[in-house]
Amino acid sequence: MSGSEALRTEFAGDHDDPPVPAQMGAHRTGASDPFDPSVAHPARIYNVWLGGKDHFASDRDVAAQVISKRPQVVGAALANREFLGRAVRYLSRCHGIHRFIDIGSGLPAPGNTHEVAQQADAWSRVMYVDNDPVVMSHARALLTSTDEGSCDYLEADLRDTGCILREAARTLDFGQPVAVLLLAVLHFIPDQDDPAGIVARMIEPLAPGSCVVISHLTSDLAPESVAGGVAAYNALVPTPVVPRSHAEVTGLFGGLPLIAPGVVPVGEWRPEKAAQPVTDVYAGIARKPLRWQW
């Protein structure tokens, strides 16, 4: 058995599926599609690659097929999760940001945003945003905050920036700098939906000093094998993924000043240990100037 076949067997083998979720009491805006565990979903596929347990056979099959084309996808997912922790710690300690909007937050995993933020500052406040009912079924796990801080959960689509900002304002003080986290989510937005425009609309009403954090799939570093993984993914998942070049990912920041080292492979963004091998994800953080004219 080849290495990729072994990985496919590991992820596609016997697993106990999680229970079908009931709707919970978190904020909802616009009903998501009816829940169907036979249809793979990006949040649950990502959970497979992270080694989680909150996924169904459909998700495991897609995860395995992508691995067969690009085994490095597992390392990229883990590196992206580590970047989340580094970014939140950096923004809290170096820029005094203690308010976060985590869009496309996905299923709970070690090092959730509010956990990292509140370890740095117990008063930190977080709004999680996602549009998957399985993620919603785990909202209570995310809603456990320190007494001093808070976190809330919103079911909404990334494109509905007005709703996200309106609801986030109920949890966060927009008079203070806010960090918008867009990790591994903008590559689900096709060009015709203007992902750079979405970022611009999210940052426009926020206070000077606010930051936007982006990580994004790329095929720059291994065009053929990444293309194979993307094709396998898009053939089975209703929400296709769009890899983008370094210039295109940089363009998503809309001209906001980038924090050093700029847009780099995710493992190379201010690593806290030896940088991981090259992955198929770019990452960067930009900061809204103290005086800003959009």
Secondary structure as UniProt FT lines:
FT   HELIX           3..12
FT   STRAND          27..28
FT   TURN            37..38
FT   HELIX           42..49
FT   TURN            50..51
FT   HELIX           57..69
FT   TURN            71..72
FT   HELIX           73..95
FT   STRAND          99..103
FT   HELIX           113..120
FT   TURN            122..123
FT   STRAND          125..130
FT   HELIX           133..137
FT   HELIX           139..142
FT   STRAND          150..155
FT   TURN            158..159
FT   HELIX           161..171
FT   TURN            174..175
FT   STRAND          179..183
FT   HELIX           186..188
FT   HELIX           191..193
FT   HELIX           195..203
FT   TURN            204..205
FT   TURN            208..209
FT   STRAND          211..217
FT   HELIX           223..234
FT   TURN            235..236
FT   HELIX           246..251
FT   TURN            252..255
FT   TURN            260..261
FT   STRAND          264..265
FT   HELIX           266..268
FT   STRAND          281..287
//
